[in-house]
């Protein structure tokens, strides 16, 4: 009986160790999945950063026919949209730098 008790305790201890290993592996897989989702969201944000100012500006200029592609004032669209996209990128980069700086301080 004592031998069976000792073996049972050893088996329970081994099972607990294996469960810990399995939980660690599952946690690692979840972490990797979360990182991949974060990269996807980052790419989606970059696309939004490009297309939102472009679509807003084109919608604003589409109210008048002179600003259409090939129109006499189409150059105004380019003069407005290029600095606007650059300004949005700079703001996003500054916010990212501020966020990283705050996370390093914490």
N, CA and C atoms as an extended XYZ file, in Angstrom:
318
Properties=species:S:1:pos:R:3:atomname:S:1:resname:S:1:resid:I:1 pbc="F F F"
N         0.826       -1.190        0.000 N   UNK     1
C         0.000        0.000        0.000 CA  UNK     1
C         0.868        1.251        0.000 C   UNK     1
N         1.941        1.216        0.784 N   UNK     2
C         2.819        2.391        0.832 CA  UNK     2
C         3.481        2.616       -0.527 C   UNK     2
N         3.840        1.514       -1.180 N   UNK     3
C         4.453        1.631       -2.496 CA  UNK     3
C         3.456        2.203       -3.516 C   UNK     3
N         2.206        1.742       -3.468 N   UNK     4
C         1.179        2.290       -4.361 CA  UNK     4
C         0.926        3.766       -4.071 C   UNK     4
N         0.934        4.134       -2.803 N   UNK     5
C         0.730        5.535       -2.419 CA  UNK     5
C         1.871        6.396       -2.981 C   UNK     5
N         3.106        5.914       -2.839 N   UNK     6
C         4.265        6.650       -3.333 CA  UNK     6
C         4.196        6.809       -4.857 C   UNK     6
N         3.847        5.733       -5.552 N   UNK     7
C         3.737        5.786       -7.022 CA  UNK     7
C         2.611        6.722       -7.454 C   UNK     7
N         1.510        6.709       -6.715 N   UNK     8
C         0.395        7.604       -7.029 CA  UNK     8
C         0.814        9.061       -6.869 C   UNK     8
N         1.520        9.370       -5.824 N   UNK     9
C         2.007       10.739       -5.594 CA  UNK     9
C         2.965       11.146       -6.712 C   UNK     9
N         3.838       10.225       -7.121 N   UNK    10
C         4.764       10.517       -8.218 CA  UNK    10
C         4.012       10.754       -9.528 C   UNK    10
N         2.985        9.937       -9.797 N   UNK    11
C         2.194       10.109      -11.010 CA  UNK    11
C         1.443       11.440      -11.000 C   UNK    11
N         0.858       11.786       -9.894 N   UNK    12
C         0.147       13.061       -9.785 CA  UNK    12
C         1.112       14.216       -9.995 C   UNK    12
N         2.295       14.103       -9.420 N   UNK    13
C         3.304       15.142       -9.596 CA  UNK    13
C         3.728       15.243      -11.060 C   UNK    13
N         3.911       14.116      -11.713 N   UNK    14
C         4.279       14.118      -13.137 CA  UNK    14
C         3.170       14.714      -13.997 C   UNK    14
N         1.938       14.353      -13.701 N   UNK    15
C         0.804       14.890      -14.458 CA  UNK    15
C         0.713       16.400      -14.269 C   UNK    15
N         0.907       16.867      -13.045 N   UNK    16
C         0.891       18.309      -12.801 CA  UNK    16
C         2.002       19.017      -13.584 C   UNK    16
N         3.167       18.414      -13.653 N   UNK    17
C         4.265       18.986      -14.428 CA  UNK    17
C         3.936       19.048      -15.908 C   UNK    17
N         3.352       17.962      -16.433 N   UNK    18
C         2.954       17.939      -17.848 CA  UNK    18
C         1.872       18.968      -18.131 C   UNK    18
N         0.939       19.135      -17.224 N   UNK    19
C        -0.102       20.141      -17.414 CA  UNK    19
C         0.503       21.542      -17.435 C   UNK    19
N         1.495       21.773      -16.589 N   UNK    20
C         2.179       23.062      -16.591 CA  UNK    20
C         2.878       23.324      -17.911 C   UNK    20
N         3.509       22.289      -18.458 N   UNK    21
C         4.181       22.427      -19.761 CA  UNK    21
C         3.162       22.707      -20.855 C   UNK    21
N         2.042       21.986      -20.826 N   UNK    22
C         1.005       22.208      -21.829 CA  UNK    22
C         0.418       23.613      -21.726 C   UNK    22
N         0.199       24.092      -20.522 N   UNK    23
C        -0.324       25.447      -20.336 CA  UNK    23
C         0.675       26.491      -20.832 C   UNK    23
N         1.949       26.259      -20.603 N   UNK    24
C         2.974       27.192      -21.079 CA  UNK    24
C         3.001       27.217      -22.605 C   UNK    24
N         2.883       26.045      -23.223 N   UNK    25
C         2.879       25.979      -24.688 CA  UNK    25
C         1.645       26.677      -25.253 C   UNK    25
N         0.495       26.461      -24.647 N   UNK    26
C        -0.734       27.121      -25.088 CA  UNK    26
C        -0.620       28.628      -24.931 C   UNK    26
N        -0.052       29.055      -23.831 N   UNK    27
C         0.142       30.488      -23.598 CA  UNK    27
C         1.075       31.093      -24.639 C   UNK    27
N         2.118       30.377      -25.005 N   UNK    28
C         3.049       30.853      -26.032 CA  UNK    28
C         2.352       30.959      -27.384 C   UNK    28
N         1.527       29.960      -27.722 N   UNK    29
C         0.795       30.000      -28.989 CA  UNK    29
C        -0.168       31.180      -29.017 C   UNK    29
N        -0.826       31.455      -27.900 N   UNK    30
C        -1.740       32.592      -27.822 CA  UNK    30
C        -0.978       33.903      -27.978 C   UNK    30
N         0.193       33.966      -27.395 N   UNK    31
C         1.022       35.165      -27.507 CA  UNK    31
C         1.449       35.402      -28.945 C   UNK    31
N         1.872       34.358      -29.632 N   UNK    32
C         2.260       34.479      -31.040 CA  UNK    32
C         1.073       34.897      -31.897 C   UNK    32
N        -0.082       34.353      -31.621 N   UNK    33
C        -1.289       34.727      -32.357 CA  UNK    33
C        -1.623       36.197      -32.127 C   UNK    33
N        -1.474       36.642      -30.904 N   UNK    34
C        -1.738       38.044      -30.576 CA  UNK    34
C        -0.768       38.969      -31.297 C   UNK    34
N         0.493       38.574      -31.395 N   UNK    35
C         1.474       39.377      -32.115 CA  UNK    35
C         1.141       39.460      -33.600 C   UNK    35
N         0.692       38.357      -34.190 N   UNK    36
C         0.309       38.365      -35.600 CA  UNK    36
C        -0.898       39.270      -35.831 C   UNK    36
N        -1.860       39.222      -34.919 N   UNK    37
C        -3.028       40.094      -35.036 CA  UNK    37
C        -2.615       41.555      -34.903 C   UNK    37
N        -1.665       41.831      -34.031 N   UNK    38
C        -1.166       43.190      -33.877 CA  UNK    38
C        -0.507       43.697      -35.144 C   UNK    38
N         0.255       42.848      -35.809 N   UNK    39
C         0.880       43.229      -37.076 CA  UNK    39
C        -0.180       43.499      -38.144 C   UNK    39
N        -1.237       42.687      -38.161 N   UNK    40
C        -2.310       42.893      -39.118 CA  UNK    40
C        -3.004       44.230      -38.874 C   UNK    40
N        -3.275       44.533      -37.628 N   UNK    41
C        -3.924       45.801      -37.294 CA  UNK    41
C        -3.015       46.969      -37.640 C   UNK    41
N        -1.718       46.804      -37.453 N   UNK    42
C        -0.770       47.860      -37.809 CA  UNK    42
C        -0.813       48.132      -39.311 C   UNK    42
N        -0.823       47.078      -40.119 N   UNK    43
C        -0.899       47.253      -41.574 CA  UNK    43
C        -2.214       47.910      -41.980 C   UNK    43
N        -3.294       47.497      -41.338 N   UNK    44
C        -4.596       48.080      -41.636 CA  UNK    44
C        -4.632       49.561      -41.262 C   UNK    44
N        -4.008       49.918      -40.174 N   UNK    45
C        -3.939       51.316      -39.757 CA  UNK    45
C        -3.138       52.144      -40.748 C   UNK    45
N        -2.044       51.583      -41.245 N   UNK    46
C        -1.245       52.304      -42.239 CA  UNK    46
C        -2.067       52.535      -43.507 C   UNK    46
N        -2.814       51.523      -43.951 N   UNK    47
C        -3.668       51.701      -45.126 CA  UNK    47
C        -4.732       52.770      -44.871 C   UNK    47
N        -5.317       52.751      -43.694 N   UNK    48
C        -6.304       53.770      -43.351 CA  UNK    48
C        -5.692       55.156      -43.306 C   UNK    48
N        -4.464       55.236      -42.805 N   UNK    49
C        -3.772       56.522      -42.736 CA  UNK    49
C        -3.552       57.093      -44.131 C   UNK    49
N        -3.357       56.231      -45.096 N   UNK    50
C        -3.157       56.695      -46.471 CA  UNK    50
C        -4.491       57.043      -47.125 C   UNK    50
N        -5.471       56.162      -47.022 N   UNK    51
C        -6.684       56.315      -47.811 CA  UNK    51
C        -7.715       57.265      -47.213 C   UNK    51
N        -7.780       57.438      -45.916 N   UNK    52
C        -8.774       58.343      -45.342 CA  UNK    52
C        -8.545       59.787      -45.778 C   UNK    52
N        -7.322       60.337      -45.673 N   UNK    53
C        -7.145       61.711      -46.175 CA  UNK    53
C        -7.381       61.829      -47.681 C   UNK    53
N        -6.980       60.793      -48.432 N   UNK    54
C        -7.201       60.835      -49.874 CA  UNK    54
C        -8.691       60.862      -50.203 C   UNK    54
N        -9.457       59.997      -49.572 N   UNK    55
C       -10.887       59.951      -49.882 CA  UNK    55
C       -11.608       61.196      -49.377 C   UNK    55
N       -11.209       61.715      -48.223 N   UNK    56
C       -11.821       62.945      -47.712 CA  UNK    56
C       -11.570       64.102      -48.674 C   UNK    56
N       -10.340       64.249      -49.114 N   UNK    57
C        -9.994       65.354      -50.003 CA  UNK    57
C       -10.666       65.197      -51.360 C   UNK    57
N       -10.677       63.980      -51.892 N   UNK    58
C       -11.329       63.795      -53.192 CA  UNK    58
C       -12.831       64.038      -53.074 C   UNK    58
N       -13.430       63.651      -51.954 N   UNK    59
C       -14.851       63.944      -51.751 CA  UNK    59
C       -15.112       65.431      -51.661 C   UNK    59
N       -14.231       66.134      -51.009 N   UNK    60
C       -14.372       67.583      -50.881 CA  UNK    60
C       -14.235       68.269      -52.238 C   UNK    60
N       -13.253       67.846      -53.026 N   UNK    61
C       -13.041       68.475      -54.323 CA  UNK    61
C       -14.017       67.985      -55.398 C   UNK    61
N       -14.712       66.899      -55.157 N   UNK    62
C       -15.647       66.412      -56.176 CA  UNK    62
C       -16.913       67.251      -56.234 C   UNK    62
N       -17.044       68.196      -55.326 N   UNK    63
C       -18.212       69.069      -55.352 CA  UNK    63
C       -18.171       70.017      -56.547 C   UNK    63
N       -17.011       70.209      -57.113 N   UNK    64
C       -16.868       71.097      -58.252 CA  UNK    64
C       -16.202       70.336      -59.397 C   UNK    64
N       -16.636       70.565      -60.617 N   UNK    65
C       -16.137       69.815      -61.763 CA  UNK    65
C       -14.716       70.187      -62.167 C   UNK    65
N       -14.246       71.354      -61.821 N   UNK    66
C       -12.920       71.784      -62.244 CA  UNK    66
C       -11.795       71.007      -61.583 C   UNK    66
N       -12.096       70.307      -60.480 N   UNK    67
C       -11.062       69.577      -59.744 CA  UNK    67
C       -10.993       68.100      -60.119 C   UNK    67
N       -11.785       67.679      -61.071 N   UNK    68
C       -11.788       66.275      -61.502 CA  UNK    68
C       -10.480       65.966      -62.233 C   UNK    68
N       -10.068       64.703      -62.260 N   UNK    69
C        -8.861       64.358      -63.020 CA  UNK    69
C        -8.995       64.816      -64.468 C   UNK    69
N        -7.985       65.512      -64.922 N   UNK    70
C        -8.018       66.066      -66.268 CA  UNK    70
C        -8.623       67.457      -66.316 C   UNK    70
N        -9.187       67.907      -65.184 N   UNK    71
C        -9.780       69.241      -65.118 CA  UNK    71
C        -8.704       70.310      -64.997 C   UNK    71
N        -9.129       71.531      -65.115 N   UNK    72
C        -8.166       72.642      -65.107 CA  UNK    72
C        -7.550       72.888      -63.736 C   UNK    72
N        -8.237       72.476      -62.678 N   UNK    73
C        -7.728       72.719      -61.321 CA  UNK    73
C        -7.349       71.435      -60.582 C   UNK    73
N        -7.080       70.363      -61.317 N   UNK    74
C        -6.722       69.092      -60.668 CA  UNK    74
C        -5.430       69.215      -59.864 C   UNK    74
N        -4.548       70.089      -60.273 N   UNK    75
C        -3.284       70.281      -59.570 CA  UNK    75
C        -3.519       70.721      -58.122 C   UNK    75
N        -4.628       71.404      -57.869 N   UNK    76
C        -4.936       71.852      -56.506 CA  UNK    76
C        -5.151       70.640      -55.598 C   UNK    76
N        -5.808       69.615      -56.133 N   UNK    77
C        -6.023       68.386      -55.362 CA  UNK    77
C        -4.687       67.798      -54.920 C   UNK    77
N        -3.735       67.716      -55.851 N   UNK    78
C        -2.420       67.159      -55.515 CA  UNK    78
C        -1.685       68.033      -54.507 C   UNK    78
N        -1.799       69.338      -54.660 N   UNK    79
C        -1.130       70.262      -53.745 CA  UNK    79
C        -1.710       70.136      -52.339 C   UNK    79
N        -2.966       69.838      -52.236 N   UNK    80
C        -3.602       69.696      -50.921 CA  UNK    80
C        -3.378       68.311      -50.341 C   UNK    80
N        -3.543       67.268      -51.157 N   UNK    81
C        -3.548       65.909      -50.628 CA  UNK    81
C        -2.157       65.423      -50.217 C   UNK    81
N        -1.121       65.807      -50.953 N   UNK    82
C         0.229       65.325      -50.605 CA  UNK    82
C         0.660       65.850      -49.233 C   UNK    82
N         0.563       67.148      -48.938 N   UNK    83
C         0.906       67.595      -47.581 CA  UNK    83
C        -0.027       67.035      -46.510 C   UNK    83
N        -1.295       66.834      -46.872 N   UNK    84
C        -2.235       66.285      -45.900 CA  UNK    84
C        -1.844       64.869      -45.498 C   UNK    84
N        -1.503       64.031      -46.471 N   UNK    85
C        -1.071       62.658      -46.168 CA  UNK    85
C         0.226       62.681      -45.374 C   UNK    85
N         1.149       63.543      -45.753 N   UNK    86
C         2.410       63.638      -45.013 CA  UNK    86
C         2.163       64.095      -43.575 C   UNK    86
N         1.250       65.046      -43.383 N   UNK    87
C         0.943       65.518      -42.033 CA  UNK    87
C         0.336       64.396      -41.193 C   UNK    87
N        -0.541       63.616      -41.781 N   UNK    88
C        -1.153       62.495      -41.046 CA  UNK    88
C        -0.096       61.465      -40.672 C   UNK    88
N         0.818       61.161      -41.609 N   UNK    89
C         1.899       60.224      -41.298 CA  UNK    89
C         2.775       60.748      -40.171 C   UNK    89
N         3.113       62.017      -40.205 N   UNK    90
C         3.955       62.598      -39.153 CA  UNK    90
C         3.250       62.530      -37.808 C   UNK    90
N         1.962       62.827      -37.782 N   UNK    91
C         1.207       62.751      -36.527 CA  UNK    91
C         1.190       61.325      -35.995 C   UNK    91
N         0.955       60.361      -36.887 N   UNK    92
C         0.933       58.951      -36.456 CA  UNK    92
C         2.300       58.532      -35.930 C   UNK    92
N         3.363       58.933      -36.621 N   UNK    93
C         4.715       58.587      -36.156 CA  UNK    93
C         5.032       59.244      -34.815 C   UNK    93
N         4.647       60.493      -34.647 N   UNK    94
C         4.880       61.175      -33.364 CA  UNK    94
C         4.124       60.492      -32.229 C   UNK    94
N         2.880       60.133      -32.482 N   UNK    95
C         2.111       59.428      -31.449 CA  UNK    95
C         2.744       58.087      -31.109 C   UNK    95
N         3.281       57.404      -32.115 N   UNK    96
C         3.956       56.122      -31.888 CA  UNK    96
C         5.221       56.316      -31.059 C   UNK    96
N         5.995       57.351      -31.371 N   UNK    97
C         7.217       57.624      -30.606 CA  UNK    97
C         6.870       57.980      -29.166 C   UNK    97
N         5.842       58.793      -28.971 N   UNK    98
C         5.427       59.158      -27.611 CA  UNK    98
C         4.981       57.923      -26.850 C   UNK    98
N         4.219       57.046      -27.502 N   UNK    99
C         3.755       55.817      -26.847 CA  UNK    99
C         4.933       54.931      -26.453 C   UNK    99
N         5.920       54.776      -27.356 N   UNK   100
C         7.083       53.952      -27.047 CA  UNK   100
C         7.903       54.575      -25.924 C   UNK   100
N         8.032       55.895      -25.928 N   UNK   101
C         8.789       56.578      -24.882 CA  UNK   101
C         8.132       56.388      -23.518 C   UNK   101
N         6.805       56.479      -23.483 N   UNK   102
C         6.092       56.280      -22.220 CA  UNK   102
C         6.212       54.836      -21.737 C   UNK   102
N         6.189       53.864      -22.685 N   UNK   103
C         6.294       52.467      -22.279 CA  UNK   103
C         7.698       52.143      -21.766 C   UNK   103
N         8.728       52.838      -22.279 N   UNK   104
C        10.084       52.613      -21.794 CA  UNK   104
C        10.276       53.187      -20.395 C   UNK   104
N         9.590       54.284      -20.109 N   UNK   105
C         9.704       54.914      -18.799 CA  UNK   105
C         9.004       54.098      -17.710 C   UNK   105
N         7.982       53.357      -18.095 N   UNK   106
C         7.194       52.610      -17.103 CA  UNK   106
C         7.867       51.344      -16.689 C   UNK   106
